[in-house]
Amino acid sequence: MNDGKVRRLKRIFNDESGKTIIVPMDHGATMGPIAGLEDVARAVGVVKQGGANATVVHKGIVTSTPIGTDAGIGLILHLSASTCLGPDPSGKTLVCDVEEAVTLGADAVSVHVNIGARDEAGMLAALGKTSKACRRWGMPLLAMMYPRGEGVTESPGSIRIAARVGAELGADLIKCPYTGDPDSFHEVISGCSVPVVIAGGAPASDVDALVRIEGAMQAGARGLSMGRSVFQHRSPSRFVAAAGAIVHGGLSVKEAMVLLQGQVTGPRSFATLPN
């Protein structure tokens, strides 16, 4: 890995734990101004307060809000998009490139690939092209790898394939769905040569979300990349702090729930979070 990638990755991962909490907020290009993302700049500020290491946004958010000049949280620029109104929402196309991401000050870029979708071939080509450019520019690449398509399910086996494809095509970090238990997710991680973080999906109960995070960390994940579960939470900053207690601090779900519910007995940083 070249020096540029190493330096940029340090802005995304926690120095002490070597792990990361990423909060993607690229959903507006797909679904419009959904709840929690009416004001993306404010949403980023809230999760930053909770201790998020990085966020994922599209280029227009960087150029039209203060996010691009905020050095307090890692910036991952999302390069691919589709809309819920299109004929094939699973078919992602490149709407930005690595060179533009460099000019916008990105710490990393991300590409979304749906393995098994109708346009799988086009998305794989885009991932390969982006990987080549990332090597040239010293830019870390996050590959969001999902098994999605007609007849395709998010089974442990298909998730394992999706994660491996991302690593094979040159990603530095893989985001994929959690398989449901630590043992099967460990198989995903053991079959992938680069770090893996879990996706969030639709919001779940606090306990369920934290159990998924704990299970992933037990399996060897390097963190999480959760969007709606975080920015649509009743208190995003508290949720990030509770997740961070598990990811960075090794706390249990029970201990993290105490922090999330405001019965603070841990570090002072949690005690100052808003309700």
Number of C-alpha atoms within 10 A of each C-alpha: 9 12 10 16 19 13 14 18 19 14 19 24 20 16 11 8 13 13 21 24 27 29 28 24 24 23 19 17 16 15 12 13 13 13 11 18 19 12 12 20 18 15 20 25 16 20 26 21 21 23 25 27 23 25 25 25 25 24 21 10 17 20 12 10 14 12 21 18 13 14 10 15 23 25 29 26 32 30 26 23 21 20 17 12 9 10 9 13 13 24 23 22 17 17 12 18 19 28 14 13 23 17 8 16 15 23 25 27 27 25 26 26 30 21 25 19 22 15 17 18 15 16 23 19 13 20 26 17 15 25 24 14 16 24 17 13 15 20 28 29 29 28 28 24 25 26 24 21 17 9 7 12 14 17 15 19 15 19 25 26 18 29 30 21 19 32 21 13 17 22 27 22 22 29 26 24 24 25 23 14 16 20 13 19 27 20 17 26 22 16 14 21 17 18 20 27 28 25 25 23 14 10 16 15 10 17 13 12 19 21 19 22 27 23 20 28 23 17 19 18 26 24 28 27 26 25 23 21 22 27 25 16 19 12 18 25 27 29 26 28 25 27 32 24 23 21 25 20 13 16 16 16 23 12 17 26 21 14 23 24 14 15 12 18 11 13 10 9 12 22 14 13 18 13 11
